[in-house]
Amino acid sequence: MKIKKFRKKKTAVSFWSFIIAMGAGYMLSGTDMAGISSFADISIAGAVPLPMSPAVLAGSFLHSIAGHTVGRDIVRIISMVIIIIAKMFHEPKSSPASDGLITTAGVFIAGTAVSALIGEIPYKLLFYMFYGGLAGFTAYSLSFILSGVKKHFVLDFSTVTGCAYAIVYTVMIASLCSVDIPYINIGLITGTTITLFGAYYYCHTGGVMCGALTACGAFLSSVDCGMTVVLLPAAALLTGYLNRQKNTTSAVCFIGINFALMVLTGVTRNSIYSMIDIVCASVVFLVISPSYSDRWFTTGNGSTEALPDVINARMNFIADTVHNIRMESEKISGVLNKKNSKNITTEDVVNAVCTDCPEKIHCWKNNSQNTKTGFMKLSAMAEISSENFPYEIRDCIYKDGLIKFYRKISAEKARERLNAIRCADNMEILSEQMRTIEEIISTSGKRIDMRYSAPVSKIIKNKLNKFGFVPSEVIAYYNNKNRLHAEIYFSHTNTPENFTRICDLISDELKLSLESIQPVSSGRQTRIRLFEKPKYKTDIYSSTICAENSENGDTYTVFGDGAGKEYIVLSDGMGSGKNAAVESRMVVKMFRNLIGCGVEYPSAVKIINSVMLTKSPEETFATLDVACIDLEMCSLTLIKSGASATLIRHRGNVMKVVSPTFPIGIYSKSEISVSDCDFEENDIIIMFSDGINEKEYRFIKELLLSSDDLKKIVDEICEKADVFNPTLHSDDITVIGIRIKKNHNI
């Protein structure tokens, strides 16, 4: 039953993986380490997944049959059989720790059983406990490495992972050094080749570390073998300082340094054989080094890892400073508005109008209550005239003066209210803009999940300089899926005209199929982004209908950000015709430029909203509908501001995503609706402008469930729009259909 489950796995192990595992079992079977039989093949069988564990066992068993050593290797064979049986019941929940424990238990059980049969159990019990512990720990380290490679697609030599690599590397070199091949030592050739790679690409530090581990492995194999390479770390140290030279120069110098050290320490038969191994390793290095890429390797160090945290801390500090300035400015504005608001008192009216009145004493002493009531009514009136004059002071001889005075006060209050409204609106827009600046600064300092590649950056810059292109900066890095990305910056005076030529040059130099997006300009600099094709790609089809044969007020575009995300953007301007088209084009163009410059979409929408509010005194607004598809993870994010619903066909069902927001340009505070949707390969998205009536949604749902023809679905939605429109007034219609599928041209 377990075997049937493994057969049904979508990701079956390839034929070559099986052959490699069998070859490893065959080669490592019968090798020795520290005077005892090596456990390297047992550890490999314990660490690799179940389909390859039997391959290791098969290779080891074939070697035992060919060498007539089945009896001597019986513990090894039984150990691997026990490991495979245990994995058959534990494989779905496998982990590095469980692989190590299974390997330890398998060796101990097999050793104990065999020792009991031959009557040596008191003597061999402790030995097999120790032997099984070493095999299990090596299996744990190898399984830990394989799980990391499967997750991150890269060999990580930093921190704890680096320790696991060191353990496995030392054991494998020790085992390979005992492989019986005439005149050469395959273990020393392998270790010396890796040491030369470490010295050339990672300077003296990499050379010394690889050389020391190689010498350690050689000593574990035998003292004689270890003595021949005891000075290998010293040779790697000196060669590491030549990493700026050509690979041929470094290889020749490496051979020369080792030869000099051999002469100084004394020439022996073993040292001569060692020199043959070093020469062979140098030849292998020269053959392989042109194809080397740091894509598959990473070596972390504290200083480089801490730098993003330092930048993030500084950016957050600046963002907090801007936040405090915004809050203080709002407080000051509130205080000033209170000070500027002036209330008119009764004394002000008396001094302005009643000073020379002969009835003043009568009004304010004998009839004070009615007088105050009348004045209060006057101050509350929006329009003052003789007809609506308060009856409490109807006999006032300065009635015309009071009407004139209060009309003046009313006009001043109206101007104050208007100015206060304008000031509040301006303050709200300014506050929103400062809030946007906070977000941009804060997000700019976030740690990016990428791995910088100095060698590839150098290669790209040298290639461009060779062909007359002068970039001011080149940044090459690998994303979390281990795909290469490159950002090339040119100053305004050195901006090239043919960007396709640059993409072709870099693709040829790196022997990769790279793509580029439309260059983005900041005014002073222009940036080009190159990238390897992502895992998925999109099929997009659109159809439009203009209202009343006028210019279409809808605008849509499709673009990538060069970092694995594709944006499908649709905007519907207010009304229809030329003005609506101008508004929607402005929104789409600004959104594309801001995203291309690295601004995140919430901040981009806020900036666009501020521009739409302040660009003219007339009321102008437009909807924004964005489908953001991550082409690496096959994930979908819908971003809406006042846009129509979006329909998604997913796993045989149709889902409607609505936007409870207003369009861009209506209020000072922008509103966006963000929805993360379930999305898979071959799912379909339908986006449309507000020319599609909600009554047509049921028809669209039936289309999506009955057909896979994207063009047919989009065309029929457009054609049936007038049928489902209950009004005589028609609107511009834009329908976009999107399907995601695997990118087979990677």
C-alpha positions, 0 to 999 in steps of 0.5 A: 500500500505504501509503495502504491502511494509513492507511485501515485506521487506527482513528483516522481524521482527521475531515472538519473536520480536513481542511477546517481543514488545507486552509483553512490551506494556502489562507490562508497560500499566497502570504503574505510574510515579511521580503521573501520568500515565507513558508514557513508552509504548507510547515512546516505540511505537514511537521509535520502527519500524512500525511492532513492534509499533502495537505490543506495542499497542496490548499489551497495549490495552489487559492490558486495557481490562483485567483491565477494564481501557479502558476509563482511558487509552483512551488518551494512546491508541489514542496516539499510534494509531496516532503514528502508522498512522504517521509512516505508511507514514513516516517510510522509512525516519524515524529518532530519531528526527522524531520519537520524534516529531511524539510521541510528536504530537500524545500525544498532539493531543490525549490529546487535543481531549479527553480533548475537549470532556469532557470539560477540555481543558483549564486545560489540554492543558499545561499538555499534552504539557508537558506530550507529550514533555517528551514522545517525548524526551524519544522516541527520546532517545530510537530511537537514542539508537536503531539506534546506536545498529543497526549500531554498534551492541553494546550498547555504554554508552559513550558521548551523547549516554550514556545520552540517555541510562540514560534517557530511563533507568530512565523512565523504572525503574520508570515505572517498580517500579509501576508494581503490583506484590505481595511481590516483586518490579520488577523495583527494582530487575531489577535496583539492578541487573544492579547496581550489574553488573555495580559494578562488571564489571566496578568497583565503577564508574559503580556501583555508576552511575547505583545505582544513576540512579536506585534510581532516577527512584525509587523516580520518581515512589514514595517517599516510593519506592525511600527511600528504595534504597536511599543508593544503590549507596553507597552499589554499591560503596563499592562493586565496589572495590571487582570486582577482587573477584569471582562473588559469593563473590561480590554478598554476600558482596553486600547483606551484605552491604545493610543489614548493611545500612538497620540496621543503618538507621532503619528497616521498613516494606518497607526496609524488602521488599527492602532486598527481592528485593536485594536478588532476584537481587543478585540471578539473577546476579549469574545466568546471570553473567557467560554468561555475555560478554562485546561484547555488551557493551562499555564505552568510556573515554577520556584517552583510546580514546586519546591514539591512537591519541597520537600514531598516532601523534608520528608515523607521526612525525617519518615518517616525520623525515625519509622523511627529511633524505631521501630528505637531502640524495638525495640533498647531493648525487646530490651535490657530483655527481656534484663535482666529475664530472670533465671537461677536458679543453684545458689547461689540454691538453696543459700541458699534451701533448704540453709542449715540442712541438716545434710547440706549438707557431705556433699551439696556436698563428698562427693557434689557431682556427683550433687547438681549433676546432680539440681538441673539436672534439677529446674530443667529439669522442667515439673512437679515431684513426689515421684514424678519427683524425681531419683534423684541426690538422692532421700535429700535431707531437704529434698525438700519444700522443694526441690519447693516452691522449684522449683515457685515458680521454674517458675511465675515463669518461666511468668509471665515467658514469658507476659509476654514473649510479650505484650510481643513481640506488643504490640511487633510490633503497635506496630512495624507501626503505626509502619511504616504511619505511615512509609508514609502520611507518605512517600506523602503527599508524593509528586508528584501528576500533576496541574495546579492551576487557580486560576481554576476554584478561584476560580469554584467558591468564588464560586459556592458562596458566592453560594448560601450554602455556605461552603467552607474550601478549594477545590482544582480541578485537571486530571489527566494526561488533562486531565479536571477534578477538584475537592476541596471542604472544609467545616468541621464546623460548615458541612457542607452537607446536600445534596451533590447540590445542590453538584454541580449548581451547579458543573456548571451554572457550568462547563458540564460534566457532573460527578459526585461520590462519597460525602463523606468526613469526617475528624471536623473536616472533610468533603471532597467530590470532583467529577470529569468522567466518565472514559473507561471505566465498569463494568457490575457484577452480583452474586448471593448465597446465605446458608448455612442461612437465616442472615445473610450473612457476606459483604460487598461494596461498589463505590466510586470514589476520585474520582481515576479509580479504581473499587474493587470490594471483597469480604470474607468473615468467619470462618464464617457468620452474624451474627459473620461479617457484623460482621467483613466489614462492618468490614473493608469499611467501614474499607477504603472510608474509608481509601481515600477519605481518600487512604491507599494500599491497602498502608497501609490493609490494615495499619491494618485488620489492626492494628484486627482484632488488637486489637479483642477478645481473641477470634480474629477474621479476614476475607478481603479481595478488591479489584479496582481498575480505573483508568477512565482507563487501563483497567488492573486491579489485584487486591489479596488477603488470604486471598481466593479466586481471581479469574477474568478473561476476556481476549482469548478466554482465561480467567486465574486469579489466586490469593492465597498469603496469610492473611486479615486479623486472624491475624498482626501483620504483614499480608500482601497479594498484588498482581497487575497484570493485562492488561485491555481493554474488554469483558473480564469479571472474576468475583470470589467468596467461598470458598463457591465450590469449586475444582471449579466453576472449569472450569464457570465457564471454560466459561460465560465463553467461551460467553456475554457475558450477565453476569447469566446467568453470575453467576446460574448460578455461584451456582445450581451452587455446591451441585452442586460442593460435596463437603461437607454443610456449606454456606457463604455465597456471593457472586459478582460479575461486572464488565465494563468498557466505553467511557463514551459520555456524556462 
